């Protein structure tokens, strides 16, 4: 998970530009980009978990994933806002 967080924090400009092109009809670009980035990280981690273990994460493992993401969410949102200013 840490390597995915580092990779996506470095590639945040690409996700923001993609979000701007989609022009969400609800909400704002900051929230849309944040949801996109968090979704990509969790999706990639889940896929790698499945490839390694041959199963999807159980409830306890999902709680760990979401807890780890919650610790990083403020930094991800701050980085997005800095890039948009």
Phi and psi restraints in degrees (range 20) as a CNS / XPLOR table:
assign (resid 1 and name C) (resid 2 and name N)
       (resid 2 and name CA) (resid 2 and name C) 1.0 -58.9 20.0 2
assign (resid 2 and name N) (resid 2 and name CA)
       (resid 2 and name C) (resid 3 and name N) 1.0 -41.9 20.0 2
assign (resid 2 and name C) (resid 3 and name N)
       (resid 3 and name CA) (resid 3 and name C) 1.0 -66.2 20.0 2
assign (resid 3 and name N) (resid 3 and name CA)
       (resid 3 and name C) (resid 4 and name N) 1.0 -36.5 20.0 2
assign (resid 3 and name C) (resid 4 and name N)
       (resid 4 and name CA) (resid 4 and name C) 1.0 -66.9 20.0 2
assign (resid 4 and name N) (resid 4 and name CA)
       (resid 4 and name C) (resid 5 and name N) 1.0 -39.3 20.0 2
assign (resid 4 and name C) (resid 5 and name N)
       (resid 5 and name CA) (resid 5 and name C) 1.0 -63.6 20.0 2
assign (resid 5 and name N) (resid 5 and name CA)
       (resid 5 and name C) (resid 6 and name N) 1.0 -41.5 20.0 2
assign (resid 5 and name C) (resid 6 and name N)
       (resid 6 and name CA) (resid 6 and name C) 1.0 -67.9 20.0 2
assign (resid 6 and name N) (resid 6 and name CA)
       (resid 6 and name C) (resid 7 and name N) 1.0 -43.3 20.0 2
assign (resid 6 and name C) (resid 7 and name N)
       (resid 7 and name CA) (resid 7 and name C) 1.0 -60.2 20.0 2
assign (resid 7 and name N) (resid 7 and name CA)
       (resid 7 and name C) (resid 8 and name N) 1.0 -48.0 20.0 2
assign (resid 7 and name C) (resid 8 and name N)
       (resid 8 and name CA) (resid 8 and name C) 1.0 -74.8 20.0 2
assign (resid 8 and name N) (resid 8 and name CA)
       (resid 8 and name C) (resid 9 and name N) 1.0 -24.1 20.0 2
assign (resid 8 and name C) (resid 9 and name N)
       (resid 9 and name CA) (resid 9 and name C) 1.0 -72.3 20.0 2
assign (resid 9 and name N) (resid 9 and name CA)
       (resid 9 and name C) (resid 10 and name N) 1.0 -27.7 20.0 2
assign (resid 9 and name C) (resid 10 and name N)
       (resid 10 and name CA) (resid 10 and name C) 1.0 -79.9 20.0 2
assign (resid 10 and name N) (resid 10 and name CA)
       (resid 10 and name C) (resid 11 and name N) 1.0 -25.8 20.0 2
assign (resid 10 and name C) (resid 11 and name N)
       (resid 11 and name CA) (resid 11 and name C) 1.0 -104.3 20.0 2
assign (resid 11 and name N) (resid 11 and name CA)
       (resid 11 and name C) (resid 12 and name N) 1.0 27.7 20.0 2
assign (resid 11 and name C) (resid 12 and name N)
       (resid 12 and name CA) (resid 12 and name C) 1.0 -69.5 20.0 2
assign (resid 12 and name N) (resid 12 and name CA)
       (resid 12 and name C) (resid 13 and name N) 1.0 -30.2 20.0 2
assign (resid 12 and name C) (resid 13 and name N)
       (resid 13 and name CA) (resid 13 and name C) 1.0 -59.7 20.0 2
assign (resid 13 and name N) (resid 13 and name CA)
       (resid 13 and name C) (resid 14 and name N) 1.0 -39.9 20.0 2
assign (resid 13 and name C) (resid 14 and name N)
       (resid 14 and name CA) (resid 14 and name C) 1.0 -63.0 20.0 2
assign (resid 14 and name N) (resid 14 and name CA)
       (resid 14 and name C) (resid 15 and name N) 1.0 -43.1 20.0 2
assign (resid 14 and name C) (resid 15 and name N)
       (resid 15 and name CA) (resid 15 and name C) 1.0 -67.1 20.0 2
assign (resid 15 and name N) (resid 15 and name CA)
       (resid 15 and name C) (resid 16 and name N) 1.0 -38.3 20.0 2
assign (resid 15 and name C) (resid 16 and name N)
       (resid 16 and name CA) (resid 16 and name C) 1.0 -65.9 20.0 2
assign (resid 16 and name N) (resid 16 and name CA)
       (resid 16 and name C) (resid 17 and name N) 1.0 -44.3 20.0 2
assign (resid 16 and name C) (resid 17 and name N)
       (resid 17 and name CA) (resid 17 and name C) 1.0 -62.3 20.0 2
assign (resid 17 and name N) (resid 17 and name CA)
       (resid 17 and name C) (resid 18 and name N) 1.0 -40.2 20.0 2
assign (resid 17 and name C) (resid 18 and name N)
       (resid 18 and name CA) (resid 18 and name C) 1.0 -62.2 20.0 2
assign (resid 18 and name N) (resid 18 and name CA)
       (resid 18 and name C) (resid 19 and name N) 1.0 -43.1 20.0 2
assign (resid 18 and name C) (resid 19 and name N)
       (resid 19 and name CA) (resid 19 and name C) 1.0 -62.8 20.0 2
assign (resid 19 and name N) (resid 19 and name CA)
       (resid 19 and name C) (resid 20 and name N) 1.0 -40.4 20.0 2
assign (resid 19 and name C) (resid 20 and name N)
       (resid 20 and name CA) (resid 20 and name C) 1.0 -63.6 20.0 2
assign (resid 20 and name N) (resid 20 and name CA)
       (resid 20 and name C) (resid 21 and name N) 1.0 -36.7 20.0 2
assign (resid 20 and name C) (resid 21 and name N)
       (resid 21 and name CA) (resid 21 and name C) 1.0 -68.8 20.0 2
assign (resid 21 and name N) (resid 21 and name CA)
       (resid 21 and name C) (resid 22 and name N) 1.0 -30.9 20.0 2
assign (resid 21 and name C) (resid 22 and name N)
       (resid 22 and name CA) (resid 22 and name C) 1.0 -76.1 20.0 2
assign (resid 22 and name N) (resid 22 and name CA)
       (resid 22 and name C) (resid 23 and name N) 1.0 -24.2 20.0 2
assign (resid 22 and name C) (resid 23 and name N)
       (resid 23 and name CA) (resid 23 and name C) 1.0 43.5 20.0 2
assign (resid 23 and name N) (resid 23 and name CA)
       (resid 23 and name C) (resid 24 and name N) 1.0 79.9 20.0 2
assign (resid 23 and name C) (resid 24 and name N)
       (resid 24 and name CA) (resid 24 and name C) 1.0 -61.1 20.0 2
assign (resid 24 and name N) (resid 24 and name CA)
       (resid 24 and name C) (resid 25 and name N) 1.0 141.5 20.0 2
assign (resid 24 and name C) (resid 25 and name N)
       (resid 25 and name CA) (resid 25 and name C) 1.0 -83.6 20.0 2
assign (resid 25 and name N) (resid 25 and name CA)
       (resid 25 and name C) (resid 26 and name N) 1.0 -15.2 20.0 2
assign (resid 25 and name C) (resid 26 and name N)
       (resid 26 and name CA) (resid 26 and name C) 1.0 -125.3 20.0 2
assign (resid 26 and name N) (resid 26 and name CA)
       (resid 26 and name C) (resid 27 and name N) 1.0 146.4 20.0 2
assign (resid 26 and name C) (resid 27 and name N)
       (resid 27 and name CA) (resid 27 and name C) 1.0 76.3 20.0 2
assign (resid 27 and name N) (resid 27 and name CA)
       (resid 27 and name C) (resid 28 and name N) 1.0 -158.5 20.0 2
assign (resid 27 and name C) (resid 28 and name N)
       (resid 28 and name CA) (resid 28 and name C) 1.0 -129.1 20.0 2
assign (resid 28 and name N) (resid 28 and name CA)
       (resid 28 and name C) (resid 29 and name N) 1.0 171.8 20.0 2
assign (resid 28 and name C) (resid 29 and name N)
       (resid 29 and name CA) (resid 29 and name C) 1.0 -66.2 20.0 2
assign (resid 29 and name N) (resid 29 and name CA)
       (resid 29 and name C) (resid 30 and name N) 1.0 -34.0 20.0 2
assign (resid 29 and name C) (resid 30 and name N)
       (resid 30 and name CA) (resid 30 and name C) 1.0 -63.5 20.0 2
assign (resid 30 and name N) (resid 30 and name CA)
       (resid 30 and name C) (resid 31 and name N) 1.0 -47.4 20.0 2
assign (resid 30 and name C) (resid 31 and name N)
       (resid 31 and name CA) (resid 31 and name C) 1.0 -66.3 20.0 2
assign (resid 31 and name N) (resid 31 and name CA)
       (resid 31 and name C) (resid 32 and name N) 1.0 -39.9 20.0 2
assign (resid 31 and name C) (resid 32 and name N)
       (resid 32 and name CA) (resid 32 and name C) 1.0 -64.1 20.0 2
assign (resid 32 and name N) (resid 32 and name CA)
       (resid 32 and name C) (resid 33 and name N) 1.0 -45.7 20.0 2
assign (resid 32 and name C) (resid 33 and name N)
       (resid 33 and name CA) (resid 33 and name C) 1.0 -63.6 20.0 2
assign (resid 33 and name N) (resid 33 and name CA)
       (resid 33 and name C) (resid 34 and name N) 1.0 -40.6 20.0 2
assign (resid 33 and name C) (resid 34 and name N)
       (resid 34 and name CA) (resid 34 and name C) 1.0 -61.0 20.0 2
assign (resid 34 and name N) (resid 34 and name CA)
       (resid 34 and name C) (resid 35 and name N) 1.0 -48.5 20.0 2
assign (resid 34 and name C) (resid 35 and name N)
       (resid 35 and name CA) (resid 35 and name C) 1.0 -61.9 20.0 2
assign (resid 35 and name N) (resid 35 and name CA)
       (resid 35 and name C) (resid 36 and name N) 1.0 -39.4 20.0 2
assign (resid 35 and name C) (resid 36 and name N)
       (resid 36 and name CA) (resid 36 and name C) 1.0 -62.5 20.0 2
assign (resid 36 and name N) (resid 36 and name CA)
       (resid 36 and name C) (resid 37 and name N) 1.0 -48.5 20.0 2
assign (resid 36 and name C) (resid 37 and name N)
       (resid 37 and name CA) (resid 37 and name C) 1.0 -65.4 20.0 2
assign (resid 37 and name N) (resid 37 and name CA)
       (resid 37 and name C) (resid 38 and name N) 1.0 -46.5 20.0 2
assign (resid 37 and name C) (resid 38 and name N)
       (resid 38 and name CA) (resid 38 and name C) 1.0 -63.0 20.0 2
assign (resid 38 and name N) (resid 38 and name CA)
       (resid 38 and name C) (resid 39 and name N) 1.0 -40.9 20.0 2
assign (resid 38 and name C) (resid 39 and name N)
       (resid 39 and name CA) (resid 39 and name C) 1.0 -62.8 20.0 2
assign (resid 39 and name N) (resid 39 and name CA)
       (resid 39 and name C) (resid 40 and name N) 1.0 -40.2 20.0 2
assign (resid 39 and name C) (resid 40 and name N)
       (resid 40 and name CA) (resid 40 and name C) 1.0 -64.1 20.0 2
assign (resid 40 and name N) (resid 40 and name CA)
       (resid 40 and name C) (resid 41 and name N) 1.0 -44.5 20.0 2
assign (resid 40 and name C) (resid 41 and name N)
       (resid 41 and name CA) (resid 41 and name C) 1.0 -63.7 20.0 2
assign (resid 41 and name N) (resid 41 and name CA)
       (resid 41 and name C) (resid 42 and name N) 1.0 -48.9 20.0 2
assign (resid 41 and name C) (resid 42 and name N)
       (resid 42 and name CA) (resid 42 and name C) 1.0 -65.5 20.0 2
assign (resid 42 and name N) (resid 42 and name CA)
       (resid 42 and name C) (resid 43 and name N) 1.0 -40.7 20.0 2
assign (resid 42 and name C) (resid 43 and name N)
       (resid 43 and name CA) (resid 43 and name C) 1.0 -63.2 20.0 2
assign (resid 43 and name N) (resid 43 and name CA)
       (resid 43 and name C) (resid 44 and name N) 1.0 -44.2 20.0 2
assign (resid 43 and name C) (resid 44 and name N)
       (resid 44 and name CA) (resid 44 and name C) 1.0 -63.8 20.0 2
assign (resid 44 and name N) (resid 44 and name CA)
       (resid 44 and name C) (resid 45 and name N) 1.0 -42.6 20.0 2
assign (resid 44 and name C) (resid 45 and name N)
       (resid 45 and name CA) (resid 45 and name C) 1.0 -63.5 20.0 2
assign (resid 45 and name N) (resid 45 and name CA)
       (resid 45 and name C) (resid 46 and name N) 1.0 -43.6 20.0 2
assign (resid 45 and name C) (resid 46 and name N)
       (resid 46 and name CA) (resid 46 and name C) 1.0 -61.5 20.0 2
assign (resid 46 and name N) (resid 46 and name CA)
       (resid 46 and name C) (resid 47 and name N) 1.0 -40.7 20.0 2
assign (resid 46 and name C) (resid 47 and name N)
       (resid 47 and name CA) (resid 47 and name C) 1.0 -65.4 20.0 2
assign (resid 47 and name N) (resid 47 and name CA)
       (resid 47 and name C) (resid 48 and name N) 1.0 -44.0 20.0 2
assign (resid 47 and name C) (resid 48 and name N)
       (resid 48 and name CA) (resid 48 and name C) 1.0 -65.2 20.0 2
assign (resid 48 and name N) (resid 48 and name CA)
       (resid 48 and name C) (resid 49 and name N) 1.0 -37.2 20.0 2
assign (resid 48 and name C) (resid 49 and name N)
       (resid 49 and name CA) (resid 49 and name C) 1.0 -61.1 20.0 2
assign (resid 49 and name N) (resid 49 and name CA)
       (resid 49 and name C) (resid 50 and name N) 1.0 -45.3 20.0 2
assign (resid 49 and name C) (resid 50 and name N)
       (resid 50 and name CA) (resid 50 and name C) 1.0 -63.3 20.0 2
assign (resid 50 and name N) (resid 50 and name CA)
       (resid 50 and name C) (resid 51 and name N) 1.0 -42.8 20.0 2
assign (resid 50 and name C) (resid 51 and name N)
       (resid 51 and name CA) (resid 51 and name C) 1.0 -62.6 20.0 2
assign (resid 51 and name N) (resid 51 and name CA)
       (resid 51 and name C) (resid 52 and name N) 1.0 -37.2 20.0 2
assign (resid 51 and name C) (resid 52 and name N)
       (resid 52 and name CA) (resid 52 and name C) 1.0 -78.6 20.0 2
assign (resid 52 and name N) (resid 52 and name CA)
       (resid 52 and name C) (resid 53 and name N) 1.0 -40.5 20.0 2
assign (resid 52 and name C) (resid 53 and name N)
       (resid 53 and name CA) (resid 53 and name C) 1.0 -105.7 20.0 2
assign (resid 53 and name N) (resid 53 and name CA)
       (resid 53 and name C) (resid 54 and name N) 1.0 -10.6 20.0 2
assign (resid 53 and name C) (resid 54 and name N)
       (resid 54 and name CA) (resid 54 and name C) 1.0 72.8 20.0 2
assign (resid 54 and name N) (resid 54 and name CA)
       (resid 54 and name C) (resid 55 and name N) 1.0 17.1 20.0 2
assign (resid 54 and name C) (resid 55 and name N)
       (resid 55 and name CA) (resid 55 and name C) 1.0 -154.9 20.0 2
assign (resid 55 and name N) (resid 55 and name CA)
       (resid 55 and name C) (resid 56 and name N) 1.0 164.0 20.0 2
assign (resid 55 and name C) (resid 56 and name N)
       (resid 56 and name CA) (resid 56 and name C) 1.0 -79.8 20.0 2
assign (resid 56 and name N) (resid 56 and name CA)
       (resid 56 and name C) (resid 57 and name N) 1.0 157.2 20.0 2
assign (resid 56 and name C) (resid 57 and name N)
       (resid 57 and name CA) (resid 57 and name C) 1.0 -61.7 20.0 2
assign (resid 57 and name N) (resid 57 and name CA)
       (resid 57 and name C) (resid 58 and name N) 1.0 140.9 20.0 2
assign (resid 57 and name C) (resid 58 and name N)
       (resid 58 and name CA) (resid 58 and name C) 1.0 -81.7 20.0 2
assign (resid 58 and name N) (resid 58 and name CA)
       (resid 58 and name C) (resid 59 and name N) 1.0 -178.5 20.0 2
assign (resid 58 and name C) (resid 59 and name N)
       (resid 59 and name CA) (resid 59 and name C) 1.0 -59.7 20.0 2
assign (resid 59 and name N) (resid 59 and name CA)
       (resid 59 and name C) (resid 60 and name N) 1.0 -42.9 20.0 2
assign (resid 59 and name C) (resid 60 and name N)
       (resid 60 and name CA) (resid 60 and name C) 1.0 -64.6 20.0 2
assign (resid 60 and name N) (resid 60 and name CA)
       (resid 60 and name C) (resid 61 and name N) 1.0 -39.8 20.0 2
assign (resid 60 and name C) (resid 61 and name N)
       (resid 61 and name CA) (resid 61 and name C) 1.0 -68.0 20.0 2
assign (resid 61 and name N) (resid 61 and name CA)
       (resid 61 and name C) (resid 62 and name N) 1.0 -37.3 20.0 2
assign (resid 61 and name C) (resid 62 and name N)
       (resid 62 and name CA) (resid 62 and name C) 1.0 -64.7 20.0 2
assign (resid 62 and name N) (resid 62 and name CA)
       (resid 62 and name C) (resid 63 and name N) 1.0 -39.1 20.0 2
assign (resid 62 and name C) (resid 63 and name N)
       (resid 63 and name CA) (resid 63 and name C) 1.0 -60.7 20.0 2
assign (resid 63 and name N) (resid 63 and name CA)
       (resid 63 and name C) (resid 64 and name N) 1.0 -42.1 20.0 2
assign (resid 63 and name C) (resid 64 and name N)
       (resid 64 and name CA) (resid 64 and name C) 1.0 -61.8 20.0 2
assign (resid 64 and name N) (resid 64 and name CA)
       (resid 64 and name C) (resid 65 and name N) 1.0 -42.5 20.0 2
assign (resid 64 and name C) (resid 65 and name N)
       (resid 65 and name CA) (resid 65 and name C) 1.0 -61.6 20.0 2
assign (resid 65 and name N) (resid 65 and name CA)
       (resid 65 and name C) (resid 66 and name N) 1.0 -49.4 20.0 2
assign (resid 65 and name C) (resid 66 and name N)
       (resid 66 and name CA) (resid 66 and name C) 1.0 -67.4 20.0 2
assign (resid 66 and name N) (resid 66 and name CA)
       (resid 66 and name C) (resid 67 and name N) 1.0 -34.7 20.0 2
assign (resid 66 and name C) (resid 67 and name N)
       (resid 67 and name CA) (resid 67 and name C) 1.0 -64.5 20.0 2
assign (resid 67 and name N) (resid 67 and name CA)
       (resid 67 and name C) (resid 68 and name N) 1.0 -44.4 20.0 2
assign (resid 67 and name C) (resid 68 and name N)
       (resid 68 and name CA) (resid 68 and name C) 1.0 -60.7 20.0 2
assign (resid 68 and name N) (resid 68 and name CA)
       (resid 68 and name C) (resid 69 and name N) 1.0 -42.6 20.0 2
assign (resid 68 and name C) (resid 69 and name N)
       (resid 69 and name CA) (resid 69 and name C) 1.0 -65.4 20.0 2
assign (resid 69 and name N) (resid 69 and name CA)
       (resid 69 and name C) (resid 70 and name N) 1.0 -36.5 20.0 2
assign (resid 69 and name C) (resid 70 and name N)
       (resid 70 and name CA) (resid 70 and name C) 1.0 -65.5 20.0 2
assign (resid 70 and name N) (resid 70 and name CA)
       (resid 70 and name C) (resid 71 and name N) 1.0 -31.1 20.0 2
assign (resid 70 and name C) (resid 71 and name N)
       (resid 71 and name CA) (resid 71 and name C) 1.0 -68.8 20.0 2
assign (resid 71 and name N) (resid 71 and name CA)
       (resid 71 and name C) (resid 72 and name N) 1.0 -26.6 20.0 2
assign (resid 71 and name C) (resid 72 and name N)
       (resid 72 and name CA) (resid 72 and name C) 1.0 -101.4 20.0 2
assign (resid 72 and name N) (resid 72 and name CA)
       (resid 72 and name C) (resid 73 and name N) 1.0 -8.0 20.0 2
assign (resid 72 and name C) (resid 73 and name N)
       (resid 73 and name CA) (resid 73 and name C) 1.0 -61.4 20.0 2
assign (resid 73 and name N) (resid 73 and name CA)
       (resid 73 and name C) (resid 74 and name N) 1.0 -39.6 20.0 2
assign (resid 73 and name C) (resid 74 and name N)
       (resid 74 and name CA) (resid 74 and name C) 1.0 -63.8 20.0 2
assign (resid 74 and name N) (resid 74 and name CA)
       (resid 74 and name C) (resid 75 and name N) 1.0 -39.9 20.0 2
assign (resid 74 and name C) (resid 75 and name N)
       (resid 75 and name CA) (resid 75 and name C) 1.0 -66.9 20.0 2
assign (resid 75 and name N) (resid 75 and name CA)
       (resid 75 and name C) (resid 76 and name N) 1.0 -39.8 20.0 2
assign (resid 75 and name C) (resid 76 and name N)
       (resid 76 and name CA) (resid 76 and name C) 1.0 -63.6 20.0 2
assign (resid 76 and name N) (resid 76 and name CA)
       (resid 76 and name C) (resid 77 and name N) 1.0 -47.1 20.0 2
assign (resid 76 and name C) (resid 77 and name N)
       (resid 77 and name CA) (resid 77 and name C) 1.0 -63.9 20.0 2
assign (resid 77 and name N) (resid 77 and name CA)
       (resid 77 and name C) (resid 78 and name N) 1.0 -41.5 20.0 2
assign (resid 77 and name C) (resid 78 and name N)
       (resid 78 and name CA) (resid 78 and name C) 1.0 -62.1 20.0 2
assign (resid 78 and name N) (resid 78 and name CA)
       (resid 78 and name C) (resid 79 and name N) 1.0 -42.1 20.0 2
assign (resid 78 and name C) (resid 79 and name N)
       (resid 79 and name CA) (resid 79 and name C) 1.0 -63.2 20.0 2
assign (resid 79 and name N) (resid 79 and name CA)
       (resid 79 and name C) (resid 80 and name N) 1.0 -41.9 20.0 2
assign (resid 79 and name C) (resid 80 and name N)
       (resid 80 and name CA) (resid 80 and name C) 1.0 -61.4 20.0 2
assign (resid 80 and name N) (resid 80 and name CA)
       (resid 80 and name C) (resid 81 and name N) 1.0 -47.9 20.0 2
assign (resid 80 and name C) (resid 81 and name N)
       (resid 81 and name CA) (resid 81 and name C) 1.0 -63.0 20.0 2
assign (resid 81 and name N) (resid 81 and name CA)
       (resid 81 and name C) (resid 82 and name N) 1.0 -38.8 20.0 2
assign (resid 81 and name C) (resid 82 and name N)
       (resid 82 and name CA) (resid 82 and name C) 1.0 -64.1 20.0 2
assign (resid 82 and name N) (resid 82 and name CA)
       (resid 82 and name C) (resid 83 and name N) 1.0 -39.7 20.0 2
assign (resid 82 and name C) (resid 83 and name N)
       (resid 83 and name CA) (resid 83 and name C) 1.0 -69.3 20.0 2
assign (resid 83 and name N) (resid 83 and name CA)
       (resid 83 and name C) (resid 84 and name N) 1.0 -29.5 20.0 2
assign (resid 83 and name C) (resid 84 and name N)
       (resid 84 and name CA) (resid 84 and name C) 1.0 -82.5 20.0 2
assign (resid 84 and name N) (resid 84 and name CA)
       (resid 84 and name C) (resid 85 and name N) 1.0 -17.1 20.0 2
